[in-house]
């Protein structure tokens, strides 16, 4: 049934129905808290005014607004009904106003996608059979049995590559994806609903101690649909370390280097860009003034791509994630992608073939997130590939009964901290806004003297919501004035190749501990970020430390600035009970089912196959031996490419 475009895309007001168990007194308390955080303020407290010093009407309304108004407490309570199609303006099956022929061209995956979110049980069965799958009902088990050659759980960085490579090898592939499929024309680029629908748990979610906020993609294409399109090849030193110290020869073979080139070619990697965005201009300008060697970043987009919203899906379709490359290859070769469907457990039995592995994997049991579809899908295959990502693959393996001690451990998060600088409109050398232009087009490598640390300085993408959430809260007045400066505030983040590691429990709870030198590396990179912002012309700079650490730069002496920088450090998290704390962010998770030369050293072997279960492979960031120290997309896809090629060769030989 056609649904008209959501009013958010037309500029209308969204109507919500809220359901919660809070009493009237509890809601009143929550409302008071919301107003305390975001109170109404007098107009004479404004720091930013309109032209000719006249206060803009919109700014007036913003300053007098309260967190207790406009259904904010109900939104905070978090129980608003928000169906996927409604949140993103998605119209299932309608293709908006496109003709049938245009729709086929613009939605290349549509012919291979089965969207369980919008189907009845009868329609689902028909759709699966129509895609060429053999489906039989098993009422006594409350399941539908689906047969194929390969079932892949997850369609992101690793799963997308696996689907493309294996389907192109002539195998019947089924991809199970708990997220939904969105084409470029479906994206609203509205921060709230986009975070809700495109990311795990609706956007940033914390580790157990609250020190780290995690972000991971959860849609067809996974992180590649919402990442920042930076294409950095794995450092040779890291590959050498993995090959020699970890004793995994794969990473030093010509095949791996060829895989890197094949991946870069398929996702259309280009060098540089024609026009840098506001924040990257600042990074480059500051580095040049300090004599630092800033580098251009290759991207999986054209040189002319100028879009600051790719982290909420590329509306122009220019960024080449797996949803527009490898998964298209897969669908073109007969693969089927089942969306809105969550894998519950693997189907394992004792190994009857007499091999070294104790179990054999026969497939996966999955459940549609559509409550009207009550039967499970039992997808049986010769090979099962878990590609849920470093955060979600371990819980799937653990809940299925696997016991290798490395499953869920050795988790690396490549934590980052941000520094900010305010650049007034009077600076004529800087063009655009922080939310415009290529998100990462420049990078600075930082190697602090005195110890073997490694960090990067790059530019983040922060919508106004994330901007407000990550800034330290000092007062209602301060947060409103910060927001009024949003469009002239630049951020640089410092990312480290962490030596510490974390653990994912069975329930999906995540703990993490920094390595001995990680904070020192982060501190050195954070200070360098502040120097760059000052050199680029910022009139005020600061960090996200809880006390609102900042300094005005105009007329300041070098000595005073160094005195300020001496006080900048990588503080511990909010639950550490220190006076001034920091919240870190992670957008790169890896290593939680790492490769190892034996089951004592890792969860999977060099081919990505589980040491415990024959026919079960892991093909995502979790197989990396440890942190790679850069944006890991190329490394993950290259590793997935090698694993998939070996799976295809084994199946072709009948092994």
C-alpha positions as semicolon CSV with decimal commas, in nm:
position;residue;x (nm);y (nm);z (nm)
1;X;0,000;0,000;0,000
2;X;0,134;0,342;-0,086
3;X;0,206;0,582;0,195
4;X;0,246;0,952;0,125
5;X;0,579;1,118;0,200
6;X;0,637;1,190;0,566
7;X;0,564;1,553;0,661
8;X;0,919;1,597;0,791
9;X;1,037;1,594;0,431
10;X;0,777;1,851;0,334
11;X;0,859;2,081;0,623
12;X;0,543;1,987;0,810
13;X;0,510;1,893;1,175
14;X;0,538;1,532;1,281
15;X;0,255;1,396;1,491
16;X;0,352;1,134;1,750
17;X;0,171;0,885;1,966
18;X;0,360;0,816;2,285
19;X;0,330;0,511;2,501
20;X;0,503;0,481;2,840
21;X;0,442;0,369;3,196
22;X;0,554;0,689;3,368
23;X;0,310;0,833;3,617
24;X;0,204;1,197;3,596
25;X;0,442;1,281;3,883
26;X;0,732;1,104;3,714
27;X;0,667;1,285;3,386
28;X;0,654;1,614;3,578
29;X;0,996;1,537;3,727
30;X;1,137;1,448;3,386
31;X;0,995;1,771;3,244
32;X;1,170;1,968;3,519
33;X;1,501;1,800;3,439
34;X;1,461;1,884;3,069
35;X;1,396;2,249;3,154
36;X;1,696;2,262;3,388
37;X;1,921;2,140;3,106
38;X;1,769;2,369;2,844
39;X;1,600;2,663;3,022
40;X;1,432;2,971;2,871
41;X;1,673;3,266;2,881
42;X;1,648;3,646;2,862
43;X;1,743;3,799;2,528
44;X;2,015;4,016;2,680
45;X;2,222;3,700;2,735
46;X;2,275;3,652;2,359
47;X;2,630;3,636;2,223
48;X;2,526;3,603;1,858
49;X;2,302;3,854;1,681
50;X;2,181;3,909;1,328
51;X;2,288;4,170;1,077
52;X;2,338;4,524;1,207
53;X;2,338;4,384;1,562
54;X;1,964;4,315;1,540
55;X;1,858;3,993;1,703
56;X;1,713;3,751;1,451
57;X;1,359;3,634;1,532
58;X;1,459;3,268;1,505
59;X;1,742;3,330;1,754
60;X;1,498;3,499;1,990
61;X;1,268;3,199;1,978
62;X;1,560;2,964;2,037
63;X;1,675;3,156;2,343
64;X;1,330;3,170;2,499
65;X;1,257;2,805;2,421
66;X;1,259;2,548;2,702
67;X;1,341;2,180;2,717
68;X;1,002;2,128;2,879
69;X;0,818;2,236;2,564
70;X;0,726;2,081;2,232
71;X;0,704;1,718;2,347
72;X;1,073;1,709;2,438
73;X;1,012;1,512;2,764
74;X;0,810;1,254;2,570
75;X;1,090;1,223;2,315
76;X;1,343;1,183;2,596
77;X;1,128;0,906;2,742
78;X;1,203;0,732;2,414
79;X;0,882;0,547;2,335
80;X;0,758;0,733;2,031
81;X;0,617;0,522;1,751
82;X;0,853;0,583;1,462
83;X;0,820;0,330;1,178
84;X;1,112;0,311;0,940
85;X;0,929;0,436;0,633
86;X;0,786;0,725;0,832
87;X;1,117;0,831;0,985
88;X;1,308;0,858;0,660
89;X;1,027;0,947;0,425
90;X;1,055;0,601;0,272
91;X;0,769;0,476;0,057
92;X;0,803;0,097;0,034
93;X;0,759;-0,029;-0,317
94;X;0,640;0,300;-0,465
95;X;0,966;0,439;-0,596
96;X;0,822;0,784;-0,523
97;X;0,716;0,940;-0,854
98;X;0,956;0,734;-1,068
99;X;0,836;0,528;-1,363
100;X;0,894;0,153;-1,353
101;X;1,196;0,175;-1,585
102;X;1,348;0,468;-1,396
103;X;1,287;0,293;-1,066
104;X;1,479;-0,014;-1,183
105;X;1,774;0,201;-1,282
106;X;1,777;0,411;-0,965
107;X;1,722;0,122;-0,721
108;X;1,966;-0,143;-0,843
109;X;1,920;-0,364;-0,534
110;X;1,541;-0,363;-0,532
111;X;1,503;-0,676;-0,746
112;X;1,705;-0,877;-0,495
113;X;1,564;-0,735;-0,171
114;X;1,288;-0,897;0,034
115;X;1,170;-0,647;0,297
116;X;1,010;-0,845;0,578
117;X;0,924;-0,523;0,764
118;X;0,644;-0,446;0,519
119;X;0,517;-0,793;0,429
120;X;0,269;-1,047;0,561
121;X;0,376;-1,407;0,608
122;X;0,203;-1,510;0,285
123;X;0,364;-1,229;0,088
124;X;0,703;-1,313;0,236
125;X;0,680;-1,674;0,119
126;X;0,577;-1,562;-0,229
127;X;0,861;-1,309;-0,246
128;X;1,124;-1,563;-0,142
129;X;1,005;-1,820;-0,397
130;X;0,985;-1,552;-0,663
131;X;1,356;-1,481;-0,603
132;X;1,437;-1,842;-0,690
133;X;1,473;-1,984;-0,339
134;X;1,346;-2,326;-0,234
135;X;1,118;-2,267;0,066
136;X;0,932;-2,533;0,266
137;X;0,714;-2,493;0,573
138;X;0,782;-2,693;0,891
139;X;0,481;-2,623;1,118
140;X;0,606;-2,858;1,392
141;X;0,922;-2,643;1,425
142;X;0,739;-2,315;1,360
143;X;0,990;-2,240;1,081
144;X;1,023;-2,194;0,709
145;X;1,321;-2,380;0,569
146;X;1,522;-2,199;0,300
147;X;1,802;-2,373;0,108
148;X;2,102;-2,202;-0,051
149;X;2,478;-2,240;-0,096
150;X;2,589;-1,955;0,129
151;X;2,407;-1,758;0,397
152;X;2,567;-1,431;0,509
153;X;2,455;-1,250;0,825
154;X;2,513;-0,878;0,771
155;X;2,557;-0,667;0,458
156;X;2,817;-0,413;0,567
157;X;3,184;-0,370;0,493
158;X;3,275;-0,741;0,505
159;X;2,936;-0,899;0,434
160;X;2,877;-0,690;0,125
161;X;3,212;-0,793;-0,023
162;X;3,148;-1,159;0,064
163;X;2,806;-1,147;-0,105
164;X;2,947;-0,990;-0,421
165;X;3,243;-1,225;-0,453
166;X;3,055;-1,547;-0,370
167;X;2,747;-1,473;-0,583
168;X;2,972;-1,378;-0,874
169;X;3,134;-1,722;-0,836
170;X;2,804;-1,886;-0,927
171;X;2,684;-1,964;-0,575
172;X;2,329;-1,908;-0,452
173;X;2,370;-1,648;-0,177
174;X;2,120;-1,528;0,086
175;X;2,205;-1,221;0,294
176;X;2,025;-1,169;0,627
177;X;2,019;-0,804;0,737
178;X;1,840;-0,673;1,046
179;X;1,845;-0,318;0,909
180;X;1,644;-0,188;0,616
181;X;1,725;-0,096;0,258
182;X;1,732;0,272;0,168
183;X;1,817;0,419;-0,166
184;X;1,964;0,769;-0,196
185;X;1,624;0,921;-0,267
186;X;1,491;0,773;0,060
187;X;1,732;0,960;0,286
188;X;1,598;1,269;0,456
189;X;1,941;1,374;0,597
190;X;1,752;1,471;0,914
191;X;1,984;1,388;1,199
192;X;1,739;1,239;1,452
193;X;1,552;0,989;1,235
194;X;1,867;0,907;1,039
195;X;2,054;0,812;1,356
196;X;1,754;0,610;1,469
197;X;1,728;0,407;1,151
198;X;2,084;0,380;1,021
199;X;2,287;0,307;1,336
200;X;2,301;0,033;1,598
201;X;2,081;0,130;1,896
202;X;1,984;0,455;1,727
203;X;2,322;0,627;1,735
204;X;2,583;0,674;2,008
205;X;2,556;0,418;2,289
206;X;2,797;0,376;2,580
207;X;3,033;0,112;2,710
208;X;2,961;-0,017;3,060
209;X;3,160;0,259;3,231
210;X;3,025;0,534;3,004
211;X;3,375;0,635;2,898
212;X;3,328;0,546;2,531
213;X;3,036;0,630;2,302
214;X;3,007;0,379;2,016
215;X;2,863;0,428;1,668
216;X;2,814;0,148;1,414
217;X;2,605;0,123;1,098
218;X;2,287;-0,086;1,094
219;X;2,133;-0,081;0,747
220;X;2,188;-0,245;0,408
221;X;2,548;-0,149;0,341
222;X;2,624;-0,119;0,713
223;X;2,900;0,124;0,798
224;X;2,984;0,181;0,431
225;X;2,643;0,349;0,386
226;X;2,705;0,588;0,675
227;X;3,084;0,619;0,704
228;X;3,292;0,918;0,599
229;X;3,425;0,772;0,269
230;X;3,794;0,796;0,367
231;X;3,992;0,526;0,183
232;X;4,326;0,478;0,359
233;X;4,526;0,168;0,271
234;X;4,661;-0,037;0,564
235;X;5,015;0,073;0,662
236;X;5,286;-0,169;0,547
237;X;5,424;-0,176;0,900
238;X;5,092;-0,302;1,036
239;X;5,059;-0,573;0,770
240;X;5,416;-0,680;0,842
241;X;5,340;-0,694;1,215
242;X;5,035;-0,915;1,154
243;X;5,229;-1,145;0,922
244;X;5,542;-1,181;1,136
245;X;5,449;-1,120;1,499
246;X;5,098;-1,268;1,476
247;X;5,222;-1,537;1,235
248;X;4,945;-1,483;0,980
249;X;5,116;-1,497;0,638
250;X;4,802;-1,381;0,453
251;X;4,884;-1,015;0,516
252;X;5,224;-1,035;0,344
253;X;5,112;-1,226;0,036
254;X;5,079;-1,087;-0,317
255;X;4,717;-1,202;-0,303
256;X;4,644;-0,957;-0,021
257;X;4,806;-0,668;-0,203
258;X;4,606;-0,762;-0,515
259;X;4,291;-0,768;-0,301
260;X;4,358;-0,409;-0,191
261;X;4,380;-0,297;-0,552
262;X;4,068;-0,495;-0,652
263;X;3,871;-0,336;-0,367
264;X;3,987;0,017;-0,452
265;X;3,890;-0,036;-0,816
266;X;3,543;-0,174;-0,736
267;X;3,447;0,106;-0,497
268;X;3,579;0,376;-0,728
269;X;3,855;0,520;-0,511
270;X;3,973;0,860;-0,634
271;X;4,265;1,071;-0,515
272;X;4,188;1,413;-0,368
273;X;3,893;1,642;-0,428
274;X;3,821;1,956;-0,626
275;X;3,681;2,152;-0,333
276;X;3,751;2,100;0,036
277;X;3,492;2,163;0,304
278;X;3,517;2,422;0,582
279;X;3,681;2,198;0,843
280;X;3,931;2,041;0,603
281;X;4,032;2,390;0,487
282;X;4,112;2,467;0,851
283;X;4,310;2,146;0,900
284;X;4,515;2,208;0,586
285;X;4,567;2,580;0,655
286;X;4,675;2,522;1,016
287;X;4,915;2,242;0,920
288;X;5,072;2,448;0,644
289;X;5,132;2,742;0,882
290;X;5,295;2,507;1,132
291;X;5,503;2,333;0,866
292;X;5,326;1,999;0,917
293;X;5,295;1,747;0,636
294;X;4,919;1,714;0,586
295;X;4,812;1,452;0,330
296;X;4,522;1,429;0,087
297;X;4,284;1,138;0,151
298;X;4,155;0,911;-0,122
299;X;3,777;0,862;-0,118
300;X;3,522;0,624;-0,266
301;X;3,349;0,916;-0,436
302;X;3,427;1,140;-0,731
303;X;3,663;1,436;-0,703
304;X;3,368;1,674;-0,742
305;X;3,159;1,519;-0,463
306;X;3,078;1,798;-0,216
307;X;2,841;1,653;0,042
308;X;2,872;1,699;0,417
309;X;2,586;1,461;0,500
310;X;2,718;1,125;0,376
311;X;2,721;1,002;0,735
312;X;2,340;0,997;0,711
313;X;2,340;0,824;0,373
314;X;2,454;0,973;0,044
315;X;2,144;1,129;-0,109
316;X;2,328;1,188;-0,438
317;X;2,435;0,824;-0,464
318;X;2,791;0,937;-0,530
319;X;2,959;0,757;-0,240
320;X;3,028;0,395;-0,330
321;X;2,934;0,186;-0,029
322;X;2,866;-0,187;-0,052
323;X;2,498;-0,105;-0,112
324;X;2,588;0,046;-0,450
325;X;2,883;-0,180;-0,546
326;X;2,940;-0,529;-0,409
327;X;2,575;-0,593;-0,318
328;X;2,470;-0,482;-0,667
329;X;2,712;-0,742;-0,805
330;X;2,555;-0,999;-0,574
331;X;2,197;-0,922;-0,677
332;X;2,296;-0,919;-1,044
333;X;2,413;-1,279;-0,993
334;X;2,097;-1,395;-0,818
335;X;2,164;-1,319;-0,451
336;X;1,870;-1,243;-0,223
337;X;1,888;-0,986;0,059
338;X;1,631;-1,036;0,336
339;X;1,598;-0,713;0,536
340;X;1,434;-0,644;0,871
341;X;1,545;-0,992;0,977
342;X;1,768;-1,064;1,277
343;X;1,983;-1,376;1,313
344;X;1,910;-1,540;1,649
345;X;2,151;-1,832;1,648
346;X;2,359;-2,057;1,428
347;X;2,251;-2,413;1,351
348;X;2,531;-2,633;1,483
349;X;2,570;-3,011;1,518
350;X;2,851;-3,250;1,601
351;X;3,103;-3,289;1,319
352;X;3,032;-3,618;1,139
353;X;3,315;-3,578;0,888
354;X;3,596;-3,659;1,126
355;X;3,771;-3,325;1,083
356;X;3,970;-3,130;1,340
357;X;3,673;-2,908;1,421
358;X;3,428;-3,042;1,676
359;X;3,114;-2,902;1,517
360;X;2,961;-2,832;1,179
361;X;2,754;-2,525;1,096
362;X;2,442;-2,597;0,890
363;X;2,304;-2,242;0,866
364;X;2,123;-1,987;1,078
365;X;1,788;-1,931;1,249
366;X;1,654;-1,580;1,189
367;X;1,351;-1,387;1,305
368;X;1,166;-1,115;1,118
369;X;1,134;-0,791;1,312
370;X;0,781;-0,770;1,173
371;X;0,560;-0,899;1,456
372;X;0,297;-1,024;1,211
373;X;0,549;-1,282;1,081
374;X;0,561;-1,535;1,364
375;X;0,756;-1,821;1,205
376;X;1,136;-1,825;1,210
377;X;1,344;-1,862;0,896
378;X;1,580;-2,161;0,905
379;X;1,830;-2,084;0,631
380;X;2,041;-2,392;0,554
381;X;2,362;-2,360;0,357
382;X;2,693;-2,528;0,279
383;X;2,872;-2,225;0,421
384;X;2,760;-1,973;0,684
385;X;2,930;-1,635;0,707
386;X;2,891;-1,407;1,010
387;X;2,952;-1,047;0,903
388;X;2,756;-0,857;1,170
389;X;3,053;-0,640;1,263
390;X;3,292;-0,646;1,557
391;X;3,017;-0,555;1,806
392;X;2,747;-0,802;1,698
393;X;2,930;-1,107;1,562
394;X;3,054;-1,220;1,909
395;X;2,705;-1,224;2,070
396;X;2,574;-1,433;1,778
397;X;2,856;-1,687;1,813
398;X;2,835;-1,701;2,192
399;X;2,454;-1,740;2,197
400;X;2,495;-2,030;1,951
401;X;2,713;-2,222;2,197
402;X;3,066;-2,151;2,072
403;X;3,321;-2,130;2,352
404;X;3,654;-2,016;2,206
405;X;3,804;-1,779;2,464
406;X;3,883;-1,513;2,201
407;X;3,522;-1,464;2,092
408;X;3,424;-1,121;2,221
409;X;3,771;-1,039;2,354
410;X;4,059;-0,834;2,211
411;X;3,812;-0,567;2,102
412;X;3,987;-0,256;1,971
413;X;3,791;0,069;1,942
414;X;4,042;0,322;1,804
415;X;3,908;0,590;2,043
416;X;3,899;0,953;1,945
417;X;3,879;1,286;2,124
418;X;3,782;1,619;1,973
419;X;3,915;1,971;1,988
420;X;3,712;2,266;1,862
421;X;3,779;2,615;1,737
422;X;3,546;2,907;1,671
423;X;3,602;3,103;1,349
424;X;3,395;3,423;1,311
425;X;3,228;3,521;0,985
426;X;3,490;3,794;0,940
427;X;3,752;3,535;0,835
428;X;3,746;3,567;0,454
429;X;3,988;3,279;0,388
430;X;3,741;3,010;0,494
431;X;3,444;2,917;0,280
432;X;3,134;2,719;0,360
433;X;2,998;2,563;0,679
434;X;3,114;2,269;0,896
435;X;2,834;2,053;0,758
436;X;2,928;2,113;0,393
437;X;3,189;1,954;0,168
438;X;3,382;1,629;0,175
439;X;3,390;1,506;0,534
440;X;3,745;1,368;0,534
441;X;3,969;1,494;0,255
442;X;4,287;1,564;0,456
443;X;4,471;1,380;0,732
444;X;4,773;1,442;0,954
445;X;4,976;1,151;1,090
446;X;5,105;1,209;1,444
447;X;5,391;1,007;1,592
448;X;5,476;1,150;1,934
449;X;5,843;1,152;2,031
450;X;5,960;0,929;2,311
451;X;5,730;0,629;2,263
452;X;5,584;0,410;1,990
453;X;5,243;0,573;1,960
454;X;5,048;0,645;1,645
455;X;4,754;0,876;1,588
456;X;4,565;1,058;1,314
457;X;4,410;1,403;1,309
458;X;4,104;1,428;1,086
459;X;3,772;1,614;1,061
460;X;3,445;1,468;1,195
461;X;3,087;1,507;1,079
462;X;2,869;1,649;1,356
463;X;2,506;1,737;1,308
464;X;2,360;1,984;1,560
465;X;2,230;1,703;1,781
466;X;2,564;1,524;1,817
467;X;2,735;1,863;1,845
468;X;2,518;1,952;2,145
469;X;2,542;1,606;2,301
470;X;2,922;1,588;2,292
471;X;2,989;1,944;2,407
472;X;3,038;1,972;2,784
473;X;2,731;2,108;2,964
474;X;2,821;2,404;3,185
475;X;2,487;2,584;3,191
476;X;2,175;2,637;2,983
477;X;2,315;2,973;2,874
478;X;2,644;2,821;2,761
479;X;2,489;2,538;2,559
480;X;2,257;2,778;2,375
481;X;2,540;3,015;2,292
482;X;2,750;2,720;2,172
483;X;2,465;2,615;1,944
484;X;2,434;2,964;1,800
485;X;2,801;2,935;1,697
486;X;2,753;2,589;1,546
487;X;2,791;2,697;1,183
488;X;3,132;2,858;1,250
489;X;3,273;2,601;1,491
490;X;3,523;2,354;1,346
491;X;3,620;2,026;1,507
492;X;3,931;1,813;1,464
493;X;3,949;1,466;1,614
494;X;4,253;1,274;1,737
495;X;4,231;0,899;1,670
496;X;4,479;0,651;1,819
497;X;4,584;0,301;1,726
498;X;4,495;0,168;2,068
499;X;4,705;-0,089;2,251
500;X;4,428;-0,148;2,504
501;X;4,130;-0,373;2,438
502;X;3,776;-0,449;2,540
503;X;3,536;-0,737;2,581
504;X;3,183;-0,806;2,460
505;X;2,971;-1,008;2,700
506;X;2,698;-1,254;2,601
507;X;2,429;-0,990;2,655
508;X;2,615;-0,749;2,425
509;X;2,747;-0,538;2,712
510;X;3,084;-0,386;2,628
511;X;3,374;-0,308;2,859
512;X;3,698;-0,140;2,753
513;X;4,033;-0,052;2,908
514;X;4,290;0,185;2,762
515;X;4,646;0,065;2,703
516;X;4,934;0,204;2,908
517;X;5,045;0,455;2,642
518;X;4,710;0,521;2,469
519;X;4,625;0,830;2,674
520;X;4,973;0,976;2,619
521;X;4,933;0,932;2,243
522;X;4,586;1,086;2,257
523;X;4,713;1,379;2,465
524;X;4,991;1,456;2,215
525;X;4,748;1,444;1,921
526;X;4,484;1,651;2,104
527;X;4,737;1,926;2,179
528;X;4,850;1,922;1,817
529;X;4,487;1,962;1,707
530;X;4,452;2,274;1,921
531;X;4,774;2,421;1,779
532;X;4,640;2,363;1,427
533;X;4,312;2,537;1,506
534;X;4,495;2,836;1,653
535;X;4,732;2,857;1,355
536;X;4,433;2,850;1,119
537;X;4,287;3,162;1,283
538;X;4,046;3,044;1,553
539;X;3,950;3,318;1,800
540;X;3,865;3,060;2,068
541;X;3,960;2,693;2,108
542;X;3,877;2,422;2,356
543;X;3,825;2,054;2,429
544;X;3,523;1,847;2,533
545;X;3,651;1,806;2,888
546;X;3,367;1,826;3,141
547;X;3,478;2,161;3,286
548;X;3,442;2,334;2,946
549;X;3,818;2,373;2,900
550;X;3,876;2,662;2,655
551;X;4,081;2,976;2,587
552;X;4,035;3,291;2,380
553;X;4,316;3,328;2,129
554;X;4,304;3,691;2,017
555;X;4,608;3,878;2,149
556;X;4,728;3,584;2,357
557;X;5,103;3,537;2,402
558;X;5,279;3,217;2,301
559;X;5,364;3,155;2,664
560;X;5,002;3,176;2,776
561;X;4,898;2,941;2,497
562;X;5,163;2,687;2,597
563;X;5,049;2,719;2,956
564;X;4,695;2,632;2,842
565;X;4,817;2,338;2,632
566;X;5,010;2,201;2,929
567;X;4,675;2,159;3,104
568;X;4,524;1,960;2,816
569;X;4,529;1,586;2,870
570;X;4,325;1,277;2,787
571;X;4,116;1,257;3,104
572;X;3,940;0,943;3,222
573;X;3,568;0,881;3,177
574;X;3,264;1,012;3,370
575;X;3,247;0,711;3,606
576;X;3,614;0,734;3,706
577;X;3,525;0,980;3,984
578;X;3,784;1,234;3,867
579;X;3,696;1,604;3,883
580;X;3,732;1,673;3,511
581;X;3,646;1,390;3,276
582;X;3,611;1,316;2,904
583;X;3,379;1,107;2,692
584;X;3,551;0,932;2,403
585;X;3,393;0,825;2,075
586;X;3,454;0,512;1,867
587;X;3,341;0,464;1,507
588;X;3,594;0,188;1,425
589;X;3,551;-0,140;1,614
590;X;3,765;-0,446;1,533
591;X;3,947;-0,754;1,662
592;X;3,673;-0,922;1,869
593;X;3,700;-1,256;1,680
594;X;4,057;-1,219;1,570
595;X;4,253;-1,445;1,337
596;X;4,508;-1,665;1,507
597;X;4,761;-1,930;1,414
598;X;4,577;-2,169;1,648
599;X;4,261;-2,171;1,858
600;X;4,478;-2,067;2,152
601;X;4,567;-1,747;1,963
602;X;4,242;-1,657;1,790
603;X;3,876;-1,732;1,722
604;X;3,923;-1,806;1,350
605;X;4,205;-1,931;1,129
606;X;4,382;-1,750;0,846
607;X;4,095;-1,837;0,612
608;X;3,839;-1,681;0,846
609;X;3,694;-2,021;0,946
610;X;3,595;-2,084;1,307
611;X;3,834;-2,312;1,497
612;X;3,527;-2,478;1,652
613;X;3,276;-2,521;1,368
614;X;3,341;-2,639;1,016
615;X;3,163;-2,434;0,749
616;X;3,136;-2,127;0,972
617;X;3,333;-1,820;0,864
618;X;3,369;-1,470;1,004
619;X;3,410;-1,197;0,745
620;X;3,409;-0,854;0,908
621;X;3,627;-0,620;1,116
622;X;3,627;-0,862;1,409
623;X;3,884;-1,091;1,236
624;X;4,156;-0,823;1,225
625;X;4,441;-0,920;1,464
626;X;4,434;-0,581;1,638
627;X;4,381;-0,212;1,562
628;X;4,495;-0,096;1,219
629;X;4,536;0,266;1,328
630;X;4,354;0,427;1,035
631;X;4,005;0,439;0,884
632;X;3,972;0,060;0,832
633;X;3,729;0,027;0,538
634;X;3,991;-0,077;0,280
635;X;4,156;-0,318;0,526
636;X;3,824;-0,484;0,616
637;X;3,709;-0,516;0,255
638;X;4,048;-0,651;0,140
639;X;4,047;-0,913;0,416
640;X;3,686;-1,008;0,332
641;X;3,781;-1,033;-0,035
642;X;4,059;-1,285;0,041
643;X;3,839;-1,491;0,275
644;X;3,555;-1,499;0,019
645;X;3,784;-1,601;-0,266
646;X;3,910;-1,897;-0,058
647;X;3,553;-2,000;0,031
648;X;3,457;-1,994;-0,337
649;X;3,762;-2,202;-0,430
650;X;3,689;-2,459;-0,159
651;X;3,325;-2,498;-0,264
652;X;3,427;-2,529;-0,628
653;X;3,656;-2,819;-0,532
654;X;3,384;-2,975;-0,320
655;X;3,596;-2,950;-0,006
